Amino acid sequence: MKIFYKTRATATGGRSGRTALDDGSLALDLATPGSGKTGANPEQLFAAGYAACFMGALKFVAGQSKVSLPADAAIDAEVDIGPIPHGFGIAVRMKIALPGMDRAAAQKLVDAAHGVCPYSNATRGNIQVELTLV
């Protein structure tokens, strides 16, 4: 793989600690779900990252196909965490809205984006990912 971008984040204190990017553009307090503490959790960060990355992949494949995405295109990502036989696992559900697009053309873009999205490639075969065109 030819690397064209690299980033780094540091986390301290685990799920009830803090995380920050090395460039100073983002720093967050972390909180375990249900703890009552204010802060984000890794599943929220994963949902936000995957949704943004998938939108980027949609824009990429649309550009390659010379298709315009609707200005109000949106992705609602949900990430679940739960026990699996040897620890914990996650699952992802994304609802993809491409208002005004022909449904078959929109589905073709979603399928193509799933093929190029770095998060999709990283998770493929490892976790359940459900994509729904709404």
Secondary structure as GFF3:
##gff-version 3
##sequence-region A 1 134
A	DSSP	beta_strand	9	12	.	.	.	ID=ss1
A	DSSP	three_ten_helix	14	16	.	.	.	ID=ss2
A	DSSP	beta_strand	18	21	.	.	.	ID=ss3
A	DSSP	beta_strand	27	29	.	.	.	ID=ss4
A	DSSP	alpha_helix	42	64	.	.	.	ID=ss5
A	DSSP	beta_strand	74	84	.	.	.	ID=ss6
A	DSSP	beta_strand	87	97	.	.	.	ID=ss7
A	DSSP	alpha_helix	103	116	.	.	.	ID=ss8
A	DSSP	alpha_helix	118	123	.	.	.	ID=ss9
A	DSSP	beta_strand	128	133	.	.	.	ID=ss10
###
